[in-house]
Amino acid sequence: KECGEEEGVYKCAYRADDFEQKYTATITYRCCTGYARQEGKPGCPLRVADLENLLETARNLGLSEFVSYASKAKLEGALTGATNYTIFAPTNDAFGSIPTRVITDFGSPSKRATQRGDVGPALTLDQLKDTLLSHVVPGWLTATAIQDEEIVRTLGPGEIRTTTYNGKKIVNANCVKVVRADQLASNGVIHVVDNILPNSKKSILEIVSQDSRFTVLKSAV
């Protein structure tokens, strides 16, 4: 067998003959979150970090708007449980950038609906949950595992299209930049993004019609 480390994982390739047919089997090992390999010892015995669950990790990162809305959407159980998730969590400022879809009934920490006098339709609880779950991907997806031009399913109604540039030094999700990657938690990983992820299920016409940044283009079509 031949073994070696590659992009944070440990791989062993086994070559064998079976009824005069040669084949190669590769087994990939990955350390559990918070642990690492130690030279000369089996497994991953080296504890490198004391990690908290996704909700606490988001709170420690200062993502208070995301934490507040996750609580109002009844998502605490999922984000503190044993199942692994990857979250593309918007910054606090990102939540303030959607004036046409302001949540007015759930005690937003910023109370921006009152401050700005928004009168547009508010998100219902189901819409809020769908919005947040469209930022959550099942499983463990670190920046090194993100592929260019890949479509990943979310727990919500939408999908996330990932793109990478400059040797994965720049990672985008639905054309939204990841500004802080690989914030590890005991039950997953958080990538902080600088905007709400657009719903990739919408048509181009729907996006142009509903986004105030495209008023000139809207008038043209």
Secondary structure, DSSP 4 states (H G I P E B T S, - for coil): -EEEEETTEEEEEEEEEETTEEEEEEEEE-PPTTEE--TTSSS--EE------HHHHHHHTT-HHHHHHHHHTT-HHHHHSSS-EEEEEEPHHHHTT-GGG---SS--TT-HHHHHT--SPPPPHHHHHHHHHTTEEES---GGG--TTEEEE-SSS-EEEEEEETTTTEEEETTEEEEEEEEEETTEEEEEESSPPP-TTS-HHHHHHH-GGGHHHHHH-
